[in-house]
Amino acid sequence: MNKNNSKNDLAQELSVSTDQELVRIKKWQTLKEEGVDLFPHRAEITHSVTQVKKEFESLSAEELEKDGIRVSVAGRILTVRKMGRATFFHLGDALSRLQAYLRQDKVGPTEYQRFSLLDIGDIICIKGRLFRTRTGELTVLVEKYKFLAKCFHPLPEKWHGLQDVELRYRKRYLDLIINPESARVFWLRSALIAEIRKFFDERGYIEVETPMMQTIPGGALARPFKTFHNALGIDLYLRIAPELYLKRLVVGGFEKVYEINRNFRNEGISSQHNPEFTMLEFYEAYKDYHDMMEMTEELLVHLAQKLLGKLEITYGEHQISLQRPWKRIKFRQALVEYSGLSPAKLADKSAVIELASQLASEKTPLSYGKALDVLFDKQVKPRLIQPTFVINPPKEISPLAKSSPENPDEAERFELVIAGMEIANAFSELTDPIEQKKRFEQQAEERRKGDEETHPIDLDYVQALEYGLPPTGGEGIGIDRLTMILANKQSIREVILFPLLRPKD
């Protein structure tokens, strides 16, 4: 009676209710009664599951037998196949699976029987000798095992993985347990960031950190998240970009700087957008946007070769070639070629604004330059599959970029588009403090008219320019979207461990 009450109390504490879960609680209680440490502090391991597979998978049965390799490895039980006085099971970590062979004559009757109290999902440590079965599978002959953690809930069915997409995002830990492919995406992402750091460090760049909370949001046209600092009694904004702070550092003499960190934009959620995302931004003195294009090609080619070993990659239904050089096309030329609108139609400002307002009703009020940008986003960008630099957009939508000497209404700026997504954005940075202040004032006027993507004047940044910003090239690259391309994932949620989701009722 007391045991049943205890089991029911545990069920309430653990939020379990099904018969399978109640059986798991009963097994856990039996382990406790037998004196098993249910919450051990550590485990002595020599290898992870993945390390065992990586280091010893190439060895033959004879080599394993000759070398007598012993390992201590921990992981989660993923399969169990009992055959009388012997049991085969698999341990797993995020990336790999390793077979283990448990025999009663090796561990003794008591420990062998106790293994029946363990469930799929439990975490254990095993110690033993590596060998190959008659089918050739690398296997640990278990000499000892130790209980490490209980899984109180049945795992999703192992053969089909975790198929519910929303559940995979909400409970990423289950996704990583069941779907090794998901884990491989995030290992790739980690390796990508490490290679980016190596790339810039080897070229004499310094990595820096700039404020996440800012009194004036700037560096991009976007709607910020707003918060309040109680002690100072002031409004603050989560940054939409680190650009203005990084350029302050160039003024200060840091001629090559980069930052990899989060940006926050209070905008919609889609397969290509998450309100919290990771950006690489880098700035180099004495360079311009042409130099940035060259470096971008060099960086992405390096990453693809290093991480994938190839420059021809698959993305969805497309085959994308990263072979240099990449296509370069002017913004207005791209509109004519891909939108179906004639030069005369594009020159009709009222018609362009009307069309753009139909395509993006949420973006109001629309100026002519912003309307052209909407047409580009909606009608051109999705058609650019191969790597394409779209250069010289309207100066109006590029308030931090220098004007083109050939056409003052255009900016020395590019967007890199791959597979229909903007991957990078770069400028020849505006260095004239008088011109910069005028553009900030124009933005402030647009803000007064109701444009929430523009921001107040950052006079401190203007003053920094007054001390002298040398000719500078600067660029931002979206880490999430770049990971999507290299991992062949069509949703940004597949490459962010914990994407923002609407709360469940």
PATIVEX-846839 format. One record per residue: residue in three letters; y, z, x of N, C-alpha, C in turn. Coordinates in pm, whole numbers, plus 50000, padded with zeros to 5 digits. Each point is the difference from the previous one (the first is absolute). Layout:
<recs>
AlaYZXYZXYZX...
</recs>
This chain:
<recs>
Met498795000050083501215000049917501265000050087Asn499965008950100501135000650090500214987050076Lys498834993650041500104987350073500614989249911Asn499594999849873500554990049909501495002049980Asn500405012849984501425002849985500774995850124Ser499415003050115500644996250126500154984950011Lys498944992949959500054985350006501074994649906Asn500115005849881501014995449904501415003050050Asp500185011850064501315003250055500394990250110Leu499024996650086500274990250105500354986549941Ala499294996149893500274987149937501444999349952Gln500515011149943501385000149954500974999550117Glu499685007550106500875000050117500084986250066Leu498884992749999499924987250068500264988249908Ser500265002449873500244989349904498844990249993Val498785005449993498824991549983499375003249865Ser499304990249945499465002049865498694992849975Thr499704989350075498804992249969498765007250051Asp498864995949949498745006150043499784998050150Gln500324988050050499834997450144500855009450084Glu501225002449954500895008850075499515014549995Leu499475004249886499475013649989498785002050089Val499184989650014498855000750091500485001650144Arg501074992950036500545001150134500515014250028Ile500645006149901500465013850016498825009350022Lys498934997849925498815008650013499414998850141Lys499924987850052499484998250136500905007050102Trp501294999249979500965006450091499815015249999Gln499805005449879499775014449990498705004150070Thr498974991549989498735003050066500185000050152Leu500774990450053500295000050143500685013050042Lys500925004649918500705012550030499025011850003Glu499095000249902499015010949993499074999750120Glu499784988150058499124998950116500735002650131Gly501275003849989500765003950119500674988650074Val500084988449939500664988550064501525002149996Asp500664997550111501475000750007500574988149922Leu500645002949887500474989349912501324993850048Phe500745007250081501284994850049500115002350151Pro499174993150078500025002050145501354995750059His500355006250113501314997650061500024987450086Arg498884996050056499994988250087498584995050014Ala499884988350060498694994250028500034993950139Glu498925002150075499894994250134499484985749988Ile500864990250024499594986049991500284993050132Thr499174990250030500214991850120500584986349966His499734995249879500424986649958500335000249851Ser500864991049959500134996949857498924989849964Val499804998049872499044989749956500384986550058Thr501294996649992500464987050050499794998950150Gln500225010850074499794999650146498544997850035Val499095006349925498574997950026499654985249981Lys500484994249889499694985849973500624991050108Lys501215003250041500694991650097499365000850138Glu499625012150043499515001950136498534996450017Phe499195001749895498554999050019499324989149916Glu500754993149915499384989849914499374988850081Ser500554997250117499504988850080498745003450080Leu499635012750005498845004050080498694997249927Ser499014995550073498694997249941499245013049980Ala498884999149927499145011749979499515005550132Glu499644991150093499495004350129501085007250081Glu501234994949995501095006450072500315013849944Leu499985001149868500255013049936498925009950038Glu498754995350001498875008750034500095004450146Lys500354990650086500085003050143501125010050031Asp501174997949936501165008350032499985013549929Gly499215001149892499925012649927501365004949953Ile500764991249937501385003249961500025009549880Arg500675011250019500145009649892501475000749957Val500215001549870501355000649946500105011549901Ser501215004649983500335009449892501104993449920Val499734996849875500924991949921500135005749860Ala501214999849947500265005249866500444988849908Gly499685001449873500414990149902499585004149860Arg500284991149908499705002349860498674993449963Ile499145007149928498734994349955500294989449893Leu499544987850025500284989049907498764994949930Thr498835001350061498744996249935498935009950042Val498995001849915498855008550033498744993249947Arg498984999150087498714994249958498895009250054Lys499425007949909499005010050040498604994349986Met499175002750102498624995249999499095011350045Gly499735009449910499135011250033500635009150102Arg499405000450119500485009050104500984993250095Ala500534988949959501034992950079501074994649906Thr501214999350049501134995149920500914991450087Phe500334988249947501044991750061501305002249923Phe501115000950070501305000649933501044993550089His501144996849943501104993950074501195009450001Leu500605001650117501295006750014501084989450013Gly501185003149948501094990450011501315006650038Asp500854992450070501415003550012500784988749934Ala501274998850027500814990249929499574985650027Leu499444997450118499744986150040498534996350008Ser499115009750024498634996550035498985008849930Arg498754995350004498855007249946498955001250109Leu499335011650006498985002550102498785006349933Gln498814994150025498785005549940499515012150078Ala499425009549926499395012050061498605001749942Tyr499135005750082498595001849962499675014850016Leu499715006549890499715014349998498515002049973Arg499335007050092498575002649985499735015049998Gln499085003949913499695014249986499455005850130Asp499204992150072499415005250123501025001350113Lys501194994449983501055001150100500935011849973Val500395001849872500995010349968499365012649942Gly498724999049963499335011549942500034999749848Pro499035006549934499894999549854501235005649929Thr500575010950053501135006349931501224990849998Glu500354994850115501184991250007499764986949926Tyr498744995350005499714987549929500165002249849Gln499505011149950500115003049857501465002249962Arg500755006450089501425002749970500804987149987Phe499564989650070500734987349990500054994949855Ser499005003849917499994995749860501125006449920Leu500665010150056501155006249934501304992450028Leu499934989950085501184991950030500044987949908Asp501214995249977500214988749908500714988650071Ile499914988349942500794988650048501485003849986Gly500724998450108501405004050005500255012150086Asp498955008350020500165011750086500234995750145Ile500705008450075500294997150140499165009250088Ile499294994150097499155007850089500184995050143Cys499515008050094499924996150140498534999350039Ile499604989350067498624998750045499964998650152Lys498945005450060499774998550143498614994250021Gly499904990350089498704994150023500044988250094Arg498844993350011499824989150095500094986649927Leu500654990350066500134986649943498734991950026Phe499594992549897498884990750015500194988849899Arg499104990350004500024989249901498735000649917Thr500164997949869498844999849911499264986850018Arg498884998649930499234987550010500794988049950Thr500995002549913500854989049953501184997550094Gly500105008050106501054997850100501295007349976Glu500065009049900501265006849969500225011950093Leu501215000850056500385011450084499985012749916Thr499305010250048499735011949919500035012550088Val500405011249941499955013050067498755007549951Leu499135003750091498885008849967500545014350002Val500145005949884500725012749987499165011550055Glu500635007850087499385012150054500625012649938Lys501284999049966500695010949932501044993849907Tyr500335007349892501134995949918500765012349955Lys501294998149966500855011249960500854995749881Phe500015008249897500844997649882501465002350037Leu500894990549955501425001150031500905000749877Ala499674992749894500865000049880499224994749881Lys500305005749882499334995949876500854990049924Cys499364990049947500634990549908499555003849859Phe500905005249919499635005149868499954989049893His500434988150034500044989149902499154988350049Pro499254993549912499254988050040500954989150048Leu499604993150106500794988750048499804988049910Pro500974990749995499794987549925498754992850050Glu499414992049914498744993150030500144992050129Lys499105002650095500194995350137499904985050017Trp499244993249915499784985750023501204991549956His500745005049903501114992049948501365005150045Gly499995011050075501265005250048500855005649888Leu501265002650031500955005349903500814988149950Gln499674995149879500574987649951501305001749924Asp500225011749938501215002449923501205000350095Val500844989649992501084998350098500975011749995Glu500425003949881500965011049990499415013050051Leu498725002549971499345012150050499944999950152Arg499794988250058499984998950146501335004450060Tyr501124996449934501315003750051500315014849974Arg499605004949884500295014049966499155009750082Lys498774996050028499085008650074499544992450125Arg500954998050090499724991850117498855005850082Tyr499845013349997498915006250076498654994749952Leu499834997749869498764994249950499864985550045Asp501094992749996499994986150045499544999150144Leu500515008950085499644999750142498545004150022Ile499505009449918498605004150012499064988749964Ile500314992949893499064990349942500214985950055Asn501244996350030500314986250037500434999250146Pro499094997250093500394998750142501074989350023Glu500044989849915500994989550016501425005749987Ser500185009649909501325006349986500375007450128Ala499045007350055500285007350125500354990350112Arg499334988550007500284990450106501434994749990Val500524998749878501384995549983500975009850066Phe499745012849981500945009950054499815002250149Trp498804997750051499834999750146500764988150058Leu499964988649931500754988350046501495003049999Arg500475006449894501435003449991500415009150115Ser499175009950028500305009250111500054992550133Ala499034991150022499984992250124501214990750007Leu500424994749887501174991349994501255007350049Ile500205012149949501185007750039499945003750148Ala498815003650046499845003450142500334988050089Glu499574988049960500284988050079501474996349996Ile500665002449886501434997349991500755009050100Arg499645012750001500655009250095499784995350144Lys498784996150030499704995650136500824987550036Phe500104990849903500754987650021501445002950039Phe500665008949924501415002850027500185009250121Asp499125009550018500115009050116499914991950130Glu499094990250002499844992150122501204991050028Arg500854997949901501194991750018501265008250019Gly499835012850028501145008450034500755005749882Tyr499434999349880500635006049883499755015149999Ile500905007349935499825014349979499795002449850Glu498995008049967499755003349860500855012049962Val500654999349885500915010549955499695003649855Glu500625010849954499925004149860501425002049948Thr500274994849883501325001349939499875006949865Pro501105004649941499915008549880499324993349881Met499155007949934499404995749873500955003049883Met500785010750014500995003649899501384996450051Gln500744992549920501284994850045501085003049895Thr501215002450048501105002549906500474987049934Ile499864988950073500334986849946498834990850027Pro499344994949897498894990750025500544986650048Gly499314994050094500484987250050498934992850077Gly500324987950044499074992050078499244989849920Ala500165000349867499334990249914500635000649862Leu499804989349923500445000049861498845004849914Ala500055012649961498915005849922500485012749932Arg499315003949894500355012249927499295011950064Pro500755010450038499395011350069499495010849906Phe499165008850055499645012549934501045010550036Lys500435007749903501065009850021499435014149989Thr500485008950087499605014049994501235008750026Phe499815013250004501135009250017499625010750100His500905002650096499775010450099500725012749955Asn499225010349967500585012149942500935007250097Ala499575001750125500805007950095501344993450029Leu500014986750016501244993050029500774996149875Gly499305000149886500664996449874500414985549994Ile499164991050056500354985850002498824991549953Asp500334988349947498984990249967499504993450128Leu498714997350004499404992650110499124989049942Tyr499694990250083499194988749957498854997950099Leu498824997649946498914995750086500344986250054Arg499774997950126500504987850061499314987649944Ile500794989549988499454987049962499734991550124Ala500625003850112499784993150129500635008450110Pro499464999350122500585007450113501044992150078Glu500374988249952500744990250080501295005450060Leu500865006449918501315003950050499915010850107Tyr498985008549991499815010250104499464993850129Leu499094990549987499464993650119501084992350076Lys500904993749926501084992750067501025009550062Arg500165011849944500825010150066499435003250140Leu498675000150009499375002850129500254988850100Val500044987549951500324988850090501435001550051Val500915004049911501375003050044499985010450110Gly499125010149985499925010850097499314996350130Gly499504987850012499424995650126498494998550000Phe499345003349890498564997349989499854985349962Glu499774991650100500084985649976498754994149936Lys498895007650001498764995549934499415012049927Val500085000049868499505011349921499114994949888Tyr499035008449962499204996849882499595012949929Glu499704998549873499545011249919498954994949902Ile498935007949984498974997349899500005012149908Asn500444997949878500105011449909500174995449857Arg500175009749910500044997149857501404996349954Asn500054990949903501184997149921499685002849854Phe501055002449920499815003549859500974991849917Arg499484992949902500874991949914499595002249855Asn500995003449919499785004049861499914987549913Glu498894992950020499834987049934498614999249938Gly499684988349948498744998449929498785000650091Ile498845001549935498725000450069499234987449964Ser499424993550101499224987949977498974998650109Ser499304988950001498994997750104500634998850139Gln501324997550006500694998850129501025010950024His500195009149905501055010050011499465014049971Asn500345009350089499785014349976501315006950033Pro500465009549919501325006150025500115006750137Glu498885004250056499975006150133499184990750089Phe500604994950106499284990350082500385001850147Thr499224993850087500185001850145500614987550061Met501015002250081500694988950067500035002150149Leu499914988950071500374999350142501384994050006Glu500945006850065501304993850027500265000850150Phe500514989050056500304999850143501284992250025Tyr500725004250106501294994150035500054998350150Glu500564988550041500144997450143501374994150027Ala500725006350091501334995250037499894986750074Tyr501064992149984500174987150069499054989249948Lys499455002049881499134990249936500584996049865Asp499474989149942500414995949865498764997049916Tyr500224994449881498884998149909499024989450048His500434991050086499064990450060499025007450092Asp500525009450078499125008150085499025008249916Met500495005049885499135007949911498864991549946Met500284987349970498924991149953498934998350107Glu500444998150123499044998450110499165012750017Met500655011549996499275012550018499055002649883Thr500414996249880499155002049882498724991850012Glu500144987450039498814991950022499105006350105Glu500615004250109499245006050110499275012649953Leu500685008649923499415012549954498834997649907Leu500204991549899498944998149900498804992650058Val500234990650089498894993350068499225010050083His500725008750073499345010450080499155009149911Leu500555004349886499275009149912498744993549944Ala500124987449958498834993149943498914998250104Gln500394996150120499004998150105499355013150041Lys500815010550009499495012950044499115006549895Leu500394999249873499315007249894498914991849933Leu500224986849989499044991449931499294990350093Gly500584997750117499394990650093500164985549962Lys500984996949914500184986149955501404998449942Leu500424987449991501304996749942499884992549869Glu498794996449962499764993849869499385010849911Ile500745004249898499545011249919499944996149853Thr499165006949927499854997749856500835010249924Tyr500764995149903500715009049910499814994949858Gly499175007249924499674995249866499364986450006Glu500574990549929499474986349998500594991250109His500855005850083500724992150099499465002250141Gln500084989750081499775001050144501364999250069Ile500345010350073501325001050061499864998750152Ser500834991450057499994998050144501225006850062Leu499765008450100501095006550071500334992850132Gln499434988250017500304992350122501504997050007Arg500585002050117501414997350020500234985250030Pro501214994849972501155006649936499875000049848Trp500725008949934499985000949854501154991849941Lys499814996249877501014991849931501315007649985Arg501124992850016501335005549976500734990849904Ile500585006049895500664992149897501225007649950Lys501094992749974501215006349950499805004549855Phe500715010749965499885006249868500244989849888Arg501124992850006500324990449894499014988349999Gln499574995750116499014989350006498705004449934Ala499615012650023498795005349936500145000449849Leu501195003549951500235000049855499844986149941Val500544990150069499884986249950498554995350004Glu499295002950110498644994950017498995006749907Tyr500195012949973498955007449931500345004549858Ser501295000349965500355004749865500084988849899Gly500124987750049500154988749907501424997949954Leu500945007950050501404998649962500714990850098Ser500824991149949500744990650085501165007150068Pro500534994250109501195005950065501165001649902Ala500164990349910501095001049903499795011949906Lys498775002149956499695011349911500235013250072Leu499615000650128500195012350076501475002850026Ala500834989650000501445001950022500725004649874Asp499344999049884500595004349872499835015149988Lys501035007650038499885014550010499635006649868Ser500644995849892499725006349870498574997249955Ala499524987850026498644996549960498985007950082Val500285001750130499095007650087499945014649956Ile501165005849969500045014049955499265001749869Glu500164990449908499305000749872498494999250018Leu499564990850084498564998650024499445012650066Ala500705005250097499535012050070499945012049907Ser500965001249908500005011249907498804999449906Gln499514988049972498794998649919498755003850079Leu500004996750130498845002950084499925014650041Ala501165006750010500025014050044501055007449918Ser499655003049877500975006249908500435013950045Glu499175006350085500335013650046501095000150106Lys500274988550063500994999450108501354995749943Thr500795009549960501334997249948500995010050059Pro501284996050018500504986349982499604991150118Leu499904987149974499594990550103501194991850050Ser500195000050130500964990950062499254987050031Tyr500744990150045499374987150032498995001550114Gly500405007250106499095001950113498745007349960Lys500145010749921498825007549956499144991849905Ala500654991349923499244991249910499154990250082Leu500564994650107499214991250087498825007650060Asp500225012650034498925008250056498895002249898Val500375001849875499005001549893499174987249988Leu500664988550001499274987349992499044998650118Phe500465004350117499134999450118498775008949980Asp500225012449955498895009449981499014995049896Lys500504994449892499134996449888499364986250012Gln500734990650058499534986249995499614994050136Val500475006150108499734994450132498985008350076Lys500265012850011499185008850083498504999049967Pro499605000049871498564999349971499334987350050Arg500784989650032499444987350044499914998850152Leu500525009850070499984999850146498795007950047Ile498944992950034498735006550037499885001350152Gln500214989350072499945000550145501255007050054Pro499935006150118501155007250054501244991250005Thr501065004649935501234992049988501215008950019Phe500874996250093501295006650015501014993049910Val500515007149901501064994649914501315005350054Ile500854990950050501175004250076501294996949925Asn501065007150038501364997649953500195001349849Pro499665011449942500295002349858501495002549981Pro500485001549876501435002549978500475012850068Lys501194999550056500585011950065500165011349899Glu500234996649876500245010149896498835009849986Ile498784995350022498845008949986499545005150137Ser500874998350100499665004250136501205007550060Pro500345011549943501265006750039500015005950140Leu498855000450068499955005850133499734989450108Ala500014987249960499684989250094501244991950035Lys499994994450121501094991250040499964987149918Ser501184994149981500084987049935499554989150098Ser499464989349943499604988750083501244992550049Pro500094996850129501154992450049500124986349933Glu498884994049962500024986849938500475000649855Asn499715011249931500395001349859500295014749972Pro501275003749991500375014249983499465006349872Asp499584992049901499455005549877498525003850016Glu499414996350113498605003350026499905010850107Ala498895007249997499795010950094499014995950108Glu500175005750119499004998450106498885010149974Arg499134996049915498955008949949498774991749966Phe498845006350005498804993449950499125009849924Glu499204994449912498875007049941498744992850045Leu499015007750042498694994350029499135001849877Val499484989049947499145000349882498614995150040Ile498995007949963498604996250019499265003349872Ala499204990549952499205002049879500875004149882Gly501204994449992500885002749887500705013450005Met499905007350111500635013150011500985000450117Glu501125006949979500905002650111499355010250092Ile499814996250126499385008850098501065005950094Ala501044992250029501025004550094501364994849959Asn501045007050046501384996549969500835003550123Ala500794990550050500725002450125501384993649998Phe500905005750084501384995150009500414998250145Ser501034992050019500945002150109500985010249944Glu499985012150055500725011149937501524997950005Leu500645003449889501464999349994500585010850090Thr500854996150093500565009450098501515002049984Asp500644992749912501445000849978500305011249902Pro500645011150042500235011249909500954996449886Ile500964991250024500954996249894499274992249891Glu499184990350043499234992149903498995008849927Gln499375009450074499015008749937500655008649892Lys501185005350028500685008149900500344991949876Lys500434987550019500304991349885498764997949914Arg498864998050065498774997749922499575012749928Phe500165011450064499705012649932500925001849878Glu501274996250015500955001249888499594990849886Gln499504988250035499514990949895498815006149928Gln499105006550076498865006749939500465011249908Ala500985007650046500525011149918500564994849869Glu500664988550005500544994049878498874995849907Glu498934994250056498854996349918499365012449938Arg500015011050074499445012449948500805005149880Arg501334998950011500855004249888499744991549875Lys499534987850021499704991249887498615002649941Gly499255009250065498705003849944498804995950082Asp500224994450119498884995850084499465012150076Glu498845005249960499435012050061499324997450133Glu499894987450041499374996850128501014999750114Thr501285001349968501035000850104500405014550018His500725003150110500215013950037501425002650045Pro500405012850003501365003550047500214995950145Ile501255000050042500354995950135499585010950099Asp499274996050104499615009350106501034998850111Leu501065008249990501104999050097499575004550138Asp499055009450008499545004350133499324988550074Tyr499244991849925499364988550065501054990050046Val501024997849916501074990950041500685005250127Gln500215013250006500625005650120499104998350122Ala498685001249980499084997750111500174985850053Leu500164990349911500214986150044501304998750080Glu500975008549967501284999350071499855003950148Tyr498925007150033499745003350140499284988650072Gly499564990049925499414988150061498504999149984Leu499564991249911498584996649989499824986550068Pro499194999350106499814987250067499274990249909Pro500014987150035499184990649921498585005549990Thr499485000449878498725006849976499184992449897Gly498724998850028499064995049901499205011549943Gly499815000149868499255010949937499074994749894Glu498925007549977498984995149906499245011649937Gly499564997749877499105009149931498744992749958Ile498855006150023498704994249962499265010049913Gly499534995649885499265008749909498575002150048Ile499685012350037498665003050050498954998449891Asp500315004049879499034999349891499614985449972Arg501004991549988499704985949970499324993150118Leu500395003550120499334994150116498545004150002Thr499725012549965498615004549990499264992349892Met500674997549887499374991949893499544986550054Ile500864993650077499674986750054498795000850092Leu500035009550094498935000750100498695005249942Ala500085008249894498795005649938499534991949881Asn500754989349964499644991649885499925008349873Lys501075007249970500095008049879501204995249918Gln499774997749871501044994249916500895010249930Ser499715012750016500845010449941500445009850106Ile501275003949996500525009650098499325013549986Arg499475002949881499325012849979498705000950079Glu499474988650039498775000050079500245004250145Val501274999850044500295003150141500865012550015Ile500305006849889500705012850002499025010649953Leu499785010150080498975009949967500245006549865Phe501235003949973500305006849874501214993349934Pro499804988549936501114993149935500505007949880Leu501274997749965500585006749886499414994549870Leu499535009049915499414996349871500685007949889Arg499994994349882500515007449884499075011949973Pro500565012049980499135011749976499114998049877Lys498795005050011499104999549885500425010649898Asp499854996649872500345009649895499065012050006
</recs>
